[in-house]
Structure formats: structure tokens, C-alpha cells
Amino acid sequence: MRVRSSRTRLLGWLATPIAIMALALSASACGDDELILATTTSLHDSGLLDELVRVFEEEEGVAVKVIAVGTGAALRMGVEGNADVLLTHAPAAERELLEAGDVISRTLVAYNDFVIVGPPEDPAGVAGVTDASAALHSIAVSGALFTSRGDDSGTHKKELALWADVGWRPRHDDDEWYEETGQGMSPTLTIANQRGAYTLTDRGTYLALSEDIPDLVPHVSGDARLLNFYSVMEVNGEKGRINTEAAEAFKLFLLREDVQELIGGYLRERYGRPLFTPAAGETEASVSARGGVTN
């Protein structure tokens, strides 16, 4: 008998250390007939992951337990052996896990891009700026509000890297214009929409939620540094009760031609562009070399 899928959605409490520990303990108690997938909230919030998991479960007869947290927390679950497979978007941190032997593979699945969104009136005057770090600098010196996830997610890591390129490290305790939600992409976008603030988001989540955040529009995109790569990683089976067979099956599933087509076509007709571009067989270098433009 097929086991029903169990999905954990990120709410405000989910970003707390206690909540993450509880999820890890729950995950470690799962049986061999389940696949524990630790993933980023930005991918989950778009709705694509629900569709992929549904198809995988129907084909494989394996129940998938999805734990959607910030990428930093998802990677820690891999290090601690509390997940079987990871689907995240923080390349530098992912490579560290691969080099340390915490995961046995890292394969590019898809990409989209980050965009800086903000109020339509654009108080910082950043619309059309193609240097993302320069745009952030303009937001800072203008005193306009900026809402950060502040949760060690892949999006937060990217934001900090962009600030570092212009020698800034904003802190919500010191900078009145800068606030951290400590939450996922969906609630952070909602808060930015309510407060008339700028924020950094992946385009897929922004498009999927755009009807609910009418006071946010894209202002900054096109910088090569804003490419956003999603990779799948199998956790090293030596860490304990890792379902290595199901983890490999899920990786191969994501790379399959028909599944790659599903990824590329997800909500494309509705929004007039792909939320995610399939990238099986590619590398970050090959995608970056052509500026993210689809072959």
C-alpha cells in the first residue's frame, strides 16, 4: 500500500533552533520506506516541489517527507545525517559538503535568477540598475527600507555576498532601514509588501506569489551574480540510517528528460516565462558563460 506524503511547510516558528532540532529528530525516526528531503523554502514556496514529489511518489511507491527550511539548515541536516537527499541553492556551501564527504554527489538540476523587488514608486531610484551590489548601496544610502530573510538561507547568503562586494554588512540592530525576518521567502515577501520595502528574492517564488504581493515589482535583474543554481545532493550513507537507494532514485528522477521538461514548463504559460530553467547535464560555468540564456 502506498504511503501518503508528509510535507512540512515553513512558518515563522520553523526558523528557530528548537523547531529545526524537532524536525531533525522526527526525520531520524523515519523508516526505510520513506525518503527524507531537506530543501530550500524558495523552491518549495513556488509549488513546483509538490508537483515533483507527487510524480515521484506515484512512480516509485516511496513516501517523501519534505522538510522545507533555509538552505543553511537543510545543509546542516545533511551533515548531521538527518536527511537522505538535499535540494538547495548555495553553491559554495554545497561544495564544502562535497569536499568534506558529507554528501557523495552534487548535480545541477535547474536555475533561475534573483531579483531585487521593491515598491513601484522606487524611492531609492534603482530601477534598471544592472549592478546588484550598486543597487543595494543606493538603497542603503537612500534610507529606504530593506527586508532581509536573515535566516542563513541560500537567498540570504547571496544577499550578504552582494553587500560584501560594496563593503557593507548591514545589521538590523544598528541600521534602522534594515530589518531581518528570520523567515522563508514567502513570509519575507509578504512583510516587504506590507512595509513598502525592497528585498532580494528568487524569481520563481516572486512570480508564484505575485498576485498576493501587488505592491512589489522587480527593479534590478540581469547581473550575472544573480543567477540562482539548484543542485541535488545524496547524503553519505555512512552517516547512519540513510535511504541511499531512494536518494539515488530521486536524483536520477530529477535529471530525467521528461522531468526536466516538467520543471521548465511549470507555470510557464501562466507567467509568460519559466519559473525555473532545467539544467541537467550542465554546469554553473556553462550557464554563466551564456548569461543564463536558455539554449
C-alpha positions as a Python dict, from the first residue, in 0.01 Angstrom:
ca = {
    (1, 'M'): (0, 0, 0),
    (2, 'R'): (133, 342, -96),
    (3, 'V'): (215, 568, 197),
    (4, 'R'): (74, 920, 188),
    (5, 'S'): (324, 1204, 150),
    (6, 'S'): (408, 1417, 453),
    (7, 'R'): (506, 1779, 385),
    (8, 'T'): (638, 2031, 636),
    (9, 'R'): (576, 2394, 542),
    (10, 'L'): (783, 2679, 678),
    (11, 'L'): (603, 2908, 919),
    (12, 'G'): (757, 3167, 1145),
    (13, 'W'): (843, 2916, 1418),
    (14, 'L'): (1025, 2690, 1173),
    (15, 'A'): (1334, 2912, 1162),
    (16, 'T'): (1401, 2869, 1534),
    (17, 'P'): (1675, 2631, 1656),
    (18, 'I'): (1420, 2437, 1864),
    (19, 'A'): (1197, 2381, 1562),
    (20, 'I'): (1487, 2270, 1345),
    (21, 'M'): (1602, 2028, 1616),
    (22, 'A'): (1249, 1887, 1642),
    (23, 'L'): (1237, 1834, 1266),
    (24, 'A'): (1573, 1660, 1271),
    (25, 'L'): (1462, 1424, 1548),
    (26, 'S'): (1141, 1350, 1359),
    (27, 'A'): (1335, 1284, 1041),
    (28, 'S'): (1582, 1050, 1209),
    (29, 'A'): (1290, 837, 1330),
    (30, 'C'): (1151, 773, 980),
    (31, 'G'): (1152, 421, 842),
    (32, 'D'): (1329, 278, 541),
    (33, 'D'): (1018, 320, 324),
    (34, 'E'): (1045, 699, 339),
    (35, 'L'): (1275, 945, 168),
    (36, 'I'): (1365, 1249, 375),
    (37, 'L'): (1423, 1551, 153),
    (38, 'A'): (1567, 1866, 308),
    (39, 'T'): (1516, 2160, 77),
    (40, 'T'): (1500, 2534, 44),
    (41, 'T'): (1180, 2723, 116),
    (42, 'S'): (1211, 2927, -204),
    (43, 'L'): (1181, 2614, -418),
    (44, 'H'): (902, 2478, -202),
    (45, 'D'): (701, 2803, -196),
    (46, 'S'): (675, 2809, -575),
    (47, 'G'): (467, 2491, -570),
    (48, 'L'): (699, 2308, -810),
    (49, 'L'): (831, 2073, -545),
    (50, 'D'): (481, 1949, -459),
    (51, 'E'): (432, 1855, -822),
    (52, 'L'): (769, 1679, -849),
    (53, 'V'): (717, 1486, -527),
    (54, 'R'): (369, 1376, -635),
    (55, 'V'): (503, 1225, -958),
    (56, 'F'): (800, 1060, -786),
    (57, 'E'): (581, 901, -519),
    (58, 'E'): (338, 767, -778),
    (59, 'E'): (618, 613, -981),
    (60, 'E'): (841, 479, -704),
    (61, 'G'): (593, 395, -427),
    (62, 'V'): (817, 578, -182),
    (63, 'A'): (677, 835, 59),
    (64, 'V'): (869, 1162, 56),
    (65, 'K'): (894, 1365, 374),
    (66, 'V'): (975, 1722, 268),
    (67, 'I'): (1142, 1944, 525),
    (68, 'A'): (1148, 2297, 385),
    (69, 'V'): (1387, 2522, 574),
    (70, 'G'): (1655, 2773, 484),
    (71, 'T'): (1937, 2621, 281),
    (72, 'G'): (2179, 2661, 572),
    (73, 'A'): (1954, 2449, 794),
    (74, 'A'): (1899, 2196, 515),
    (75, 'L'): (2274, 2157, 467),
    (76, 'R'): (2322, 2106, 841),
    (77, 'M'): (2064, 1827, 829),
    (78, 'G'): (2279, 1660, 566),
    (79, 'V'): (2595, 1699, 772),
    (80, 'E'): (2419, 1550, 1075),
    (81, 'G'): (2269, 1261, 879),
    (82, 'N'): (1911, 1375, 939),
    (83, 'A'): (1813, 1376, 571),
    (84, 'D'): (1864, 1137, 282),
    (85, 'V'): (1885, 1388, -2),
    (86, 'L'): (1926, 1766, -27),
    (87, 'L'): (1790, 2008, -286),
    (88, 'T'): (1941, 2350, -221),
    (89, 'H'): (2082, 2666, -383),
    (90, 'A'): (2404, 2774, -216),
    (91, 'P'): (2687, 2652, -443),
    (92, 'A'): (2985, 2750, -227),
    (93, 'A'): (2841, 2591, 87),
    (94, 'E'): (2734, 2282, -110),
    (95, 'R'): (3085, 2231, -245),
    (96, 'E'): (3215, 2235, 111),
    (97, 'L'): (2987, 1942, 199),
    (98, 'L'): (3103, 1751, -108),
    (99, 'E'): (3470, 1811, -27),
    (100, 'A'): (3414, 1705, 335),
    (101, 'G'): (3244, 1382, 227),
    (102, 'D'): (2910, 1469, 388),
    (103, 'V'): (2744, 1414, 50),
    (104, 'I'): (2856, 1177, -223),
    (105, 'S'): (2736, 1376, -523),
    (106, 'R'): (2627, 1725, -623),
    (107, 'T'): (2440, 1764, -951),
    (108, 'L'): (2289, 2076, -1108),
    (109, 'V'): (1915, 2036, -1164),
    (110, 'A'): (1782, 2380, -1260),
    (111, 'Y'): (1838, 2750, -1226),
    (112, 'N'): (1656, 3080, -1224),
    (113, 'D'): (1769, 3420, -1105),
    (114, 'F'): (1744, 3650, -811),
    (115, 'V'): (1579, 3988, -846),
    (116, 'I'): (1561, 4291, -621),
    (117, 'V'): (1197, 4386, -583),
    (118, 'G'): (1051, 4690, -415),
    (119, 'P'): (768, 4942, -413),
    (120, 'P'): (654, 5068, -755),
    (121, 'E'): (749, 5427, -670),
    (122, 'D'): (1112, 5312, -626),
    (123, 'P'): (1226, 5560, -357),
    (124, 'A'): (1592, 5452, -393),
    (125, 'G'): (1591, 5502, -770),
    (126, 'V'): (1735, 5161, -853),
    (127, 'A'): (1502, 5057, -1137),
    (128, 'G'): (1704, 4938, -1435),
    (129, 'V'): (2036, 4923, -1249),
    (130, 'T'): (2224, 4614, -1369),
    (131, 'D'): (2485, 4605, -1090),
    (132, 'A'): (2304, 4440, -799),
    (133, 'S'): (2559, 4547, -537),
    (134, 'A'): (2546, 4909, -656),
    (135, 'A'): (2167, 4892, -629),
    (136, 'L'): (2189, 4770, -270),
    (137, 'H'): (2429, 5054, -192),
    (138, 'S'): (2180, 5303, -334),
    (139, 'I'): (1903, 5156, -121),
    (140, 'A'): (2119, 5185, 189),
    (141, 'V'): (2225, 5545, 139),
    (142, 'S'): (1870, 5649, 46),
    (143, 'G'): (1737, 5524, 377),
    (144, 'A'): (1465, 5323, 204),
    (145, 'L'): (1356, 5009, 388),
    (146, 'F'): (1516, 4676, 305),
    (147, 'T'): (1379, 4347, 434),
    (148, 'S'): (1623, 4056, 460),
    (149, 'R'): (1542, 3693, 526),
    (150, 'G'): (1825, 3683, 778),
    (151, 'D'): (1794, 3305, 805),
    (152, 'D'): (2119, 3166, 659),
    (153, 'S'): (1926, 3052, 352),
    (154, 'G'): (2071, 3045, 2),
    (155, 'T'): (1895, 3374, -69),
    (156, 'H'): (2037, 3529, 248),
    (157, 'K'): (2386, 3404, 162),
    (158, 'K'): (2356, 3563, -182),
    (159, 'E'): (2237, 3891, -32),
    (160, 'L'): (2532, 3904, 209),
    (161, 'A'): (2774, 3834, -76),
    (162, 'L'): (2628, 4124, -274),
    (163, 'W'): (2659, 4359, 23),
    (164, 'A'): (3018, 4245, 77),
    (165, 'D'): (3104, 4346, -280),
    (166, 'V'): (3045, 4710, -182),
    (167, 'G'): (3198, 4677, 164),
    (168, 'W'): (2873, 4674, 359),
    (169, 'R'): (2741, 4442, 629),
    (170, 'P'): (2405, 4584, 739),
    (171, 'R'): (2281, 4484, 1082),
    (172, 'H'): (1922, 4518, 1192),
    (173, 'D'): (2030, 4622, 1542),
    (174, 'D'): (2230, 4916, 1407),
    (175, 'D'): (2060, 5019, 1082),
    (176, 'E'): (1701, 5137, 1117),
    (177, 'W'): (1634, 5091, 746),
    (178, 'Y'): (1737, 4722, 751),
    (179, 'E'): (1520, 4451, 902),
    (180, 'E'): (1551, 4073, 922),
    (181, 'T'): (1250, 3844, 928),
    (182, 'G'): (1427, 3520, 1018),
    (183, 'Q'): (1171, 3350, 794),
    (184, 'G'): (1134, 3199, 449),
    (185, 'M'): (1084, 3368, 115),
    (186, 'S'): (706, 3375, 117),
    (187, 'P'): (662, 3550, 455),
    (188, 'T'): (954, 3781, 381),
    (189, 'L'): (793, 3893, 57),
    (190, 'T'): (465, 3945, 240),
    (191, 'I'): (634, 4162, 504),
    (192, 'A'): (822, 4364, 240),
    (193, 'N'): (494, 4417, 54),
    (194, 'Q'): (324, 4541, 370),
    (195, 'R'): (607, 4774, 469),
    (196, 'G'): (692, 4915, 128),
    (197, 'A'): (1041, 4768, 148),
    (198, 'Y'): (1291, 4630, -100),
    (199, 'T'): (1405, 4270, -75),
    (200, 'L'): (1604, 4006, -265),
    (201, 'T'): (1403, 3711, -393),
    (202, 'D'): (1433, 3428, -638),
    (203, 'R'): (1219, 3499, -942),
    (204, 'G'): (1026, 3172, -921),
    (205, 'T'): (884, 3246, -577),
    (206, 'Y'): (815, 3607, -669),
    (207, 'L'): (616, 3507, -977),
    (208, 'A'): (424, 3236, -794),
    (209, 'L'): (321, 3485, -523),
    (210, 'S'): (292, 3797, -738),
    (211, 'E'): (-86, 3818, -714),
    (212, 'D'): (-60, 3833, -335),
    (213, 'I'): (214, 4099, -324),
    (214, 'P'): (88, 4370, -561),
    (215, 'D'): (299, 4643, -402),
    (216, 'L'): (627, 4479, -502),
    (217, 'V'): (769, 4498, -854),
    (218, 'P'): (1105, 4381, -996),
    (219, 'H'): (1359, 4663, -1017),
    (220, 'V'): (1702, 4501, -1051),
    (221, 'S'): (1795, 4194, -1256),
    (222, 'G'): (2041, 4085, -1523),
    (223, 'D'): (2358, 4085, -1312),
    (224, 'A'): (2542, 3756, -1371),
    (225, 'R'): (2590, 3728, -995),
    (226, 'L'): (2212, 3694, -963),
    (227, 'L'): (2200, 3353, -1131),
    (228, 'N'): (2048, 3107, -885),
    (229, 'F'): (2154, 2742, -914),
    (230, 'Y'): (1965, 2449, -762),
    (231, 'S'): (2154, 2124, -704),
    (232, 'V'): (2060, 1782, -569),
    (233, 'M'): (2296, 1601, -331),
    (234, 'E'): (2285, 1248, -192),
    (235, 'V'): (2383, 1229, 174),
    (236, 'N'): (2670, 991, 252),
    (237, 'G'): (2528, 655, 359),
    (238, 'E'): (2799, 617, 623),
    (239, 'K'): (2617, 872, 838),
    (240, 'G'): (2370, 612, 962),
    (241, 'R'): (2017, 526, 857),
    (242, 'I'): (2035, 697, 519),
    (243, 'N'): (1799, 571, 250),
    (244, 'T'): (2068, 572, -17),
    (245, 'E'): (1865, 376, -271),
    (246, 'A'): (1573, 620, -262),
    (247, 'A'): (1808, 919, -259),
    (248, 'E'): (1977, 800, -578),
    (249, 'A'): (1640, 727, -737),
    (250, 'F'): (1523, 1082, -658),
    (251, 'K'): (1839, 1231, -807),
    (252, 'L'): (1802, 1031, -1128),
    (253, 'F'): (1433, 1121, -1140),
    (254, 'L'): (1511, 1495, -1132),
    (255, 'L'): (1760, 1455, -1419),
    (256, 'R'): (1527, 1258, -1644),
    (257, 'E'): (1434, 1429, -1970),
    (258, 'D'): (1059, 1428, -1909),
    (259, 'V'): (1102, 1560, -1556),
    (260, 'Q'): (1335, 1831, -1681),
    (261, 'E'): (1059, 1928, -1925),
    (262, 'L'): (812, 1938, -1635),
    (263, 'I'): (1047, 2172, -1445),
    (264, 'G'): (1089, 2403, -1744),
    (265, 'G'): (719, 2411, -1823),
    (266, 'Y'): (589, 2462, -1470),
    (267, 'L'): (350, 2765, -1478),
    (268, 'R'): (534, 2895, -1784),
    (269, 'E'): (217, 2962, -1980),
    (270, 'R'): (62, 3147, -1688),
    (271, 'Y'): (353, 3386, -1634),
    (272, 'G'): (490, 3405, -1986),
    (273, 'R'): (832, 3281, -1879),
    (274, 'P'): (975, 2981, -1691),
    (275, 'L'): (994, 2994, -1314),
    (276, 'F'): (1287, 2751, -1337),
    (277, 'T'): (1508, 2657, -1630),
    (278, 'P'): (1613, 2289, -1646),
    (279, 'A'): (1989, 2234, -1635),
    (280, 'A'): (2060, 1860, -1632),
    (281, 'G'): (2398, 1791, -1789),
    (282, 'E'): (2513, 2150, -1746),
    (283, 'T'): (2747, 2321, -1505),
    (284, 'E'): (2730, 2659, -1337),
    (285, 'A'): (3014, 2771, -1564),
    (286, 'S'): (2832, 2673, -1883),
    (287, 'V'): (2514, 2852, -1775),
    (288, 'S'): (2704, 3161, -1660),
    (289, 'A'): (2903, 3176, -1985),
    (290, 'R'): (2587, 3247, -2179),
    (291, 'G'): (2440, 3471, -1910),
    (292, 'G'): (2169, 3226, -1816),
    (293, 'V'): (2006, 3245, -2157),
    (294, 'T'): (1837, 2917, -2248),
    (295, 'N'): (1998, 2716, -2528),
}
